[in-house]
Amino acid sequence: WLFLLYKWVVWGPFLRRAQRVVACSREMKQIVIDKYHVDQQRVVVIDNAVGEGFFSSVPRRAVHQPLRVLSIGRLASQKRLERLITAMAGMEIPASLTIAGDGEDRETLESMVRRLGLRNVTFVGKKGDSEMQELHRTHDVFAIVSDREGMPLAVLEAMASGLPVVATDVEGLR
């Protein structure tokens, strides 16, 4: 509730006074206009860009056994990683989940994995570009289960590497 109050009292007025507001997608631009009442002439879109190292020229041919699922991002409540962990507990095919990233919910999520007795979920922490590129090469599918997103760079990087993406049907991921 404190964050919502902050957005209403501080963030909205701040955006309305700005000369320009940069949004990372057309959907995000519309949110800034509709939710924060920023003049559309002052909102510009600069799409996220992916570094060349993420693009793969090697076609994907095989799926690993067990299936290797990858999730990269900030470990925070908005990302809803508990959904993905719960899904791993109910998988009917052999599968493993690698979670790369760090954040305020890491301990809670690791505790959930231990509580569920999962041995197929691994937390690898925050990674640099070359390490993320290697994760893309060694996994079969990228999963993102957020409640809301802008235009996540992690998804664009996964797509650039040829990694199939499974995502929740929310703005910023469609």
C-alpha positions as CSV (number, residue, x, y, z in Angstrom):
1,W,0.0,0.0,0.0
2,L,2.9,2.3,0.7
3,F,4.2,1.8,-2.9
4,L,0.8,2.6,-4.3
5,L,0.6,5.8,-2.2
6,Y,4.1,6.8,-3.4
7,K,3.0,6.3,-7.0
8,W,-0.1,8.4,-6.5
9,V,1.5,11.2,-4.5
10,V,5.0,11.4,-5.9
11,W,5.4,9.4,-9.1
12,G,2.3,10.7,-11.0
13,P,3.1,14.4,-10.4
14,F,6.7,13.8,-11.2
15,L,5.9,12.3,-14.6
16,R,3.4,15.0,-15.4
17,R,6.1,17.7,-14.9
18,A,8.7,16.0,-16.9
19,Q,9.7,17.4,-20.3
20,R,9.8,13.9,-21.8
21,V,9.0,10.4,-20.4
22,V,10.6,7.4,-22.1
23,A,8.6,4.2,-22.3
24,C,10.1,0.9,-23.4
25,S,7.0,-0.2,-25.3
26,R,3.8,1.2,-26.9
27,E,1.8,-0.6,-24.2
28,M,3.9,1.1,-21.5
29,K,3.4,4.5,-23.2
30,Q,-0.4,4.0,-23.0
31,I,-0.2,3.1,-19.4
32,V,1.8,6.3,-18.6
33,I,-0.8,8.3,-20.5
34,D,-3.9,6.6,-19.0
35,K,-2.8,5.9,-15.5
36,Y,-0.6,9.0,-14.8
37,H,-2.3,11.4,-17.1
38,V,0.9,12.4,-18.9
39,D,0.4,14.4,-22.2
40,Q,0.9,11.9,-25.0
41,Q,3.1,14.4,-26.9
42,R,5.7,14.2,-24.1
43,V,5.8,10.3,-24.0
44,V,8.3,8.7,-26.4
45,V,8.9,5.0,-27.0
46,I,12.5,3.7,-27.2
47,D,12.3,0.0,-27.5
48,N,14.6,-2.2,-25.5
49,A,17.6,-3.5,-27.5
50,V,19.4,-6.8,-27.3
51,G,23.2,-7.1,-27.5
52,E,24.6,-8.9,-30.5
53,G,26.0,-11.7,-28.3
54,F,22.5,-13.0,-27.6
55,F,21.7,-13.7,-31.2
56,S,22.2,-17.3,-32.2
57,S,22.9,-18.6,-35.7
58,V,22.7,-22.2,-34.6
59,P,19.3,-23.7,-34.9
60,R,17.8,-25.6,-31.9
61,R,17.4,-29.2,-32.7
62,A,17.1,-31.2,-29.5
63,V,15.2,-31.0,-26.3
64,H,17.0,-32.2,-23.2
65,Q,15.8,-35.0,-20.9
66,P,14.7,-33.8,-18.5
67,L,13.3,-30.7,-20.0
68,R,15.3,-27.6,-18.9
69,V,13.2,-24.6,-18.0
70,L,14.9,-21.2,-17.5
71,S,13.7,-18.1,-15.7
72,I,15.8,-14.9,-15.5
73,G,14.8,-11.8,-13.6
74,R,14.5,-9.9,-10.4
75,L,13.2,-12.2,-7.6
76,A,10.4,-10.0,-6.4
77,S,6.6,-10.4,-5.8
78,Q,5.6,-8.9,-9.1
79,K,7.4,-11.7,-10.9
80,R,5.2,-14.4,-9.2
81,L,7.9,-17.1,-9.3
82,E,5.9,-19.0,-6.7
83,R,3.6,-20.0,-9.6
84,L,6.5,-21.4,-11.6
85,I,7.8,-23.3,-8.6
86,T,4.4,-24.7,-7.9
87,A,4.1,-25.8,-11.5
88,M,7.4,-27.6,-11.2
89,A,6.1,-29.5,-8.2
90,G,3.2,-30.7,-10.4
91,M,5.1,-31.6,-13.6
92,E,4.2,-34.9,-15.0
93,I,7.3,-35.1,-17.2
94,P,10.9,-35.0,-16.1
95,A,11.9,-31.3,-15.9
96,S,14.2,-29.0,-14.1
97,L,14.0,-25.2,-13.5
98,T,16.9,-22.8,-13.3
99,I,16.2,-19.4,-11.7
100,A,18.8,-16.8,-12.5
101,G,18.6,-13.4,-10.7
102,D,18.5,-12.0,-7.3
103,G,16.1,-9.9,-5.2
104,E,14.1,-9.4,-2.0
105,D,12.1,-12.6,-2.4
106,R,15.0,-15.0,-2.9
107,E,15.0,-16.4,0.6
108,T,11.2,-16.9,0.6
109,L,11.3,-18.7,-2.8
110,E,14.2,-20.9,-1.7
111,S,12.3,-21.8,1.4
112,M,9.3,-22.7,-0.7
113,V,11.4,-25.0,-2.8
114,R,12.7,-26.7,0.4
115,R,9.2,-26.9,1.9
116,L,7.9,-28.6,-1.3
117,G,11.0,-31.0,-1.3
118,L,11.9,-30.0,-4.9
119,R,15.2,-31.2,-6.2
120,N,14.5,-30.0,-9.7
121,V,14.7,-26.2,-8.9
122,T,18.1,-24.4,-8.8
123,F,18.8,-20.8,-7.9
124,V,22.0,-19.6,-9.6
125,G,22.0,-15.9,-8.6
126,K,22.6,-12.9,-10.8
127,K,24.5,-13.5,-14.0
128,G,26.4,-11.4,-16.5
129,D,25.7,-11.3,-20.3
130,S,28.0,-14.2,-21.2
131,E,26.7,-16.4,-18.4
132,M,23.1,-15.6,-19.5
133,Q,24.0,-16.5,-23.1
134,E,25.3,-19.8,-21.9
135,L,22.1,-20.4,-19.9
136,H,20.1,-19.7,-23.1
137,R,22.2,-22.3,-25.0
138,T,21.8,-25.0,-22.4
139,H,18.0,-24.7,-21.7
140,D,14.9,-25.7,-23.7
141,V,12.3,-23.1,-22.8
142,F,12.2,-19.7,-21.1
143,A,9.3,-19.0,-18.7
144,I,8.1,-15.7,-17.3
145,V,5.0,-15.7,-15.1
146,S,4.7,-12.0,-14.0
147,D,1.4,-10.2,-13.2
148,R,2.7,-7.2,-15.1
149,E,5.6,-6.2,-17.2
150,G,6.9,-3.4,-19.4
151,M,9.0,-4.9,-22.1
152,P,11.3,-7.3,-20.3
153,L,14.8,-7.4,-21.7
154,A,15.1,-11.0,-20.5
155,V,12.3,-12.1,-22.9
156,L,13.9,-10.3,-25.8
157,E,17.3,-11.9,-25.1
158,A,15.7,-15.3,-24.9
159,M,13.9,-14.8,-28.2
160,A,17.1,-13.5,-29.8
161,S,18.8,-16.7,-28.8
162,G,16.1,-18.8,-30.3
163,L,14.8,-20.0,-26.9
164,P,11.0,-20.5,-27.0
165,V,9.2,-18.3,-24.5
166,V,6.2,-19.3,-22.3
167,A,4.6,-16.2,-20.7
168,T,1.6,-15.1,-18.8
169,D,-1.0,-13.2,-21.0
170,V,-0.4,-9.7,-19.6
171,E,0.6,-6.4,-21.1
172,G,4.2,-6.2,-21.9
173,L,4.5,-9.9,-22.6
174,R,1.8,-10.3,-25.3
